Amino acid sequence: MKLPTPFLVLTVAAALAGCADPPTMPARVQEAGPRFTDSWSVTISGPDAVDRSGSYTYYASTYALVSPTFKWSVRTCPTTDVGSCTSSWTIWPWTSANYFTTYLSVDCFHDAPRAFQISVVAKGWASPEVSDTHVTVLCPELA
């Protein structure tokens, strides 16, 4: 039978001797907090104004949402102010698509700028619903 080397015996003895001494400082314990607190968000990116009619795509970028789904809503308004627009929203069903493509027409036949408004509500697993709204001016000359 092979005997342990003196180095191994001394290393184990030193380690065991060190364990017998009481700690000189209390151990630091860091409390764990939630990974995401009030930091869920969604942001729509898309054109701020259109100078020619055509298809345009809006994208929803999320932060801290796991497997998000989206509910898109759109409307055309006689104003760029979201709060004062009284037009009703056309609401699309929930989808996993983080983009929305639509055809926009330039509209410079009014005294005030008309606008296309798009809104999205996003929700993910174990997170609240978050939303964002984006406004696209349909006649840049009047903006």
Steps between C-alpha positions, in 0.01 A plus 500: 500500500631841409523759780391863449776745426612734781379800298143364483499419872622850593249669268204308645622562859538874436153522346343318794683716752374815327140383527518478877559874547191720536452763227641840581242690291133427446413365159348751259157407377357689206123488480362392167246730339273455203677494164270754338306756698284745310729477201281331241452716194408512135599767246365547147739605225377621164484807277428836665370637168433371150566700185364239258229237510609142552536208739664574833602264780497578871699290747441437871818460704453353846713496811478229767196326349525122466326361189305821435174527308367821348163667442522772234251788463491766225305813408520810281445836671456863398766586759838370610402522868412151626300631795270726300425261214144367515528248216441142605777243503498195273630225728674189365501164684793391718795374295861398545603734214702795631439697180202657326498591130241737354445716194513875569388772262638852503217736598575869443145605417421650841599813692649302788727199494321166498662210676511124509515380859609150593495348845619166631434314822757233583492232764735222592513205732461613865510870413243779480370649177702796370416734214633767268355727231670645192378784276579534129421831330336446162606836354846616608447848348223572752680362804 
